[in-house]
Amino acid sequence: MASAVIEPEGRVNEVKIEGLALLKIVKHCHDALPSMVTGSLLGLANDSGVLEVTHAFPSPDNGKDDEIDDDYQLDMMRMLREVNVDNNCVGWYQSMYLGIYSTSSVLESQFSYQTDLSPNSVVLLYDPLQTAHGNFCLKAFRLTEECLKMKEEERNSFIKPSNIFEELPVTCVNQGLAEAMLQDWTPKSDITLDRLDLSTHPYLEKHLEFMCNWVDELAAEQQKFQYYTRHLARSNNKSKESWEAPDAPKRMESLLVTNQIQSYCDQMERFVGGGLGKLFLAGGMHKDERSTSSAP
């Protein structure tokens, strides 16, 4: 992650990514399926609070060898600088499976970027499976100030699950010539029949299956807390320092699981709302068709 970083005066509040960089991320994530992949984001954070992502390149698949990844990243940025491409690292991207992002690995990687590289570093999460089902999913996250402070102080305290990650709006931008080409290639008809697809069962089944697994994992984490609480009660230890002991269960794991469950609930609510709208529309069309056919 070592690179030259140009820091703005304040924190960024928006992410703008160029179309070419976005296509590189999409192609890398789709080509690597079913494996989940990562890569680096290059660009610049300006003083207006906008993080501009102008380039992206994939990371090598070397398991957990961080030294090889760092050497590869430095070599790539050196070669990009020689051809006048932005070589300022502003974050990283990762593919996700049906919205799974609230994990300890993502948390630790993002914490490392925001503390070692830049506090304005972000992670772009792209879901190729949801995109394949007609729901383009690209999200930008960073850790909140509250979460960063708790991680830096190594406190095993409570934090609201929704305050772990902070989502930033993402906008895709293109140069003038690219915009003109896209306008020229845009179909003249606005009819998109894919939006009328009523098959919602596979998508909902997968989400319910994963949510049940996360609920089971949350129950397992709660059992750890209950066991540790009974252990403290037997030893008559009521001090708060006991929860900072090395053998104390980590609250962050259960908070991440809770945040992921909430994310699944929000996704299913949006998807079911759109599906009900389609069903009511289809029912109204069939009703009109039956009334027209029965007329003399």
Salt bridges, closest charged atoms under 4 A:
ASP31 OD2 - LYS27 NZ 2.76
ASP75 OD1 - ARG78 NH1 2.72
GLU108 OE2 - LYS151 NZ 2.46
GLU145 OE2 - ARG11 NH1 2.74
GLU153 OE1 - ARG155 NE 2.51
GLU166 OE1 - ARG11 NH2 3.44
GLU166 OE1 - ARG142 NE 3.14
GLU209 OE1 - LYS206 NZ 3.96
GLU221 OE2 - LYS224 NZ 3.47
GLU289 OE1 - HIS286 ND1 3.87
